[in-house]
Amino acid sequence: MDIKSKHKVDSAFSMSSMTDIVFLLLIFFMLTSSFITPSGLVVNLPSAASSSIVLQKNSLTITEDLQYRLNQKDITADSFESELARLVNGEEGTLSLNIDQSVPVGHMARVGGIAAKLKQKTILVTKPE
């Protein structure tokens, strides 16, 4: 007497759920990587009523102990103008400023003046309130 079950178990492995998991992980890492500070230096940003994320070509970070970093490269305050001029080659562009809130305003004014002289629009990076 041959007894057969009406419900057979499929022993084949399905990759569809694995691709869903990989896709979700990819999206997660892409989104979280955009929130990493561009310079790698810890900066306590001032807060503002409105803040947006914009991809920039050039980024300057000034820490509370007045360390300057332009596009992942440590520079001095005196060499900022020559380094930025070398990067922009006379073209108009944007410069995002990641400046610690404890940095004196004179440093921000000096950097803004140099950027304006080199035809760079400046964007002050803030954190939302």
N, C-alpha and C positions, 0 to 999 in steps of 0.2 A: 504494500500500500504506500503510495507516494503522496506525502502531504506537502503542499506548496503554500507559501505565504502569499497573500495578495499584495503586501507592501514590501517591496525590495529596498534595501539600503544601498544608496549609490556610494561607492568607495572612491570616487574621483575627487581630486582636490580642486577647489574653485579659487582662482586668484582675484576675483572681483572685489572681495572685501579687503584684500591686501593692497590693491591699488587705491582704494578709498582712503585707507589709513595713511599711505605714503603721500597722497595728495593733500590731506589735511595737515600732516606734519610740514610739508613744503610751505603751505600757506602760513602756518603758525610761525615758522622761522623767518619767512620773508617779512611778515608784519613786525615781529619783535626786533629784527635787525634795524629797522628804520628808527627805533627809539633809542638806539645807542648813541652816545655823544660822539660827534665826528672826530674830535681830537684825542679822545681817550683820557683827557684830564678831567678831574672832578671840578665842576664849577657850580656855585650856588647862584642860579639865575634869578633875576628879579621877576616879580609876577606882574601880569598885566591883565586887563579885562578881556582882551582878545588875543589869541595866539593861533598861528597856523603853521603847518609843516610844509616847507617849500624846499625842493632840491636846489642846492646852490653849487656854483662852479668853484668858488673860493670861500674859505672859512677861516676866520681868525678867532683864536681863543686867548683870553687874558685871564689868568688865575688871580686869586687874592694876593699871592706873593709876587705878582707882576711878571710872571713867566709868559712869554708870547709863543704861540704856536700857529703857524700858517700852513694849512693843508697838511697836517701830520708832521710838519718839520719845525723843530725848535729854532727860534730866531731871537735876536735881541731887539729891543725897542728901537734902537738906532738903525738897524738894517731892515726894518719893516718896509719902508718906502721903496728901497731898491729891489727887495724880494718881490713885492707886489707888482712893481713896474715890469720886472722880468717875466712874471707869470701872465700878465694881461696883454703885453705887447701892443699897447696903445688902443686896444679894442674896448668898447663899452661892455660892461657886465655888472654882476652883483657880488657883493661881499657880505656874508653873514657874520655878525659879531656875536660871539659867545663870551660875554664879559661878566665876571663875578660881580655881584651887587656891592661888594665892599671896595671895589677898585675906584679910585678918585675919578671924578668926572673929567678932569683934564686929560687923562689918557684916552677916554672915549672921544673927546673933542679933537685931539691930535690925530687919532686914527681916522675919524670922519673927514677931517680936512684933507688928509693925504688921499683918502679914497675918492673924494670929490675932485681933487686935482687930477687924478688918474682916470676920471670919468667912470667911476664905479658907484653903483647905487648901493647904499648900505641898508642892511636889515638887522635890527636888533632882536636877537633871539630871547624870548621870555618864556616863562612857564605860566600856565593858566592859573587864575586865582582859585 
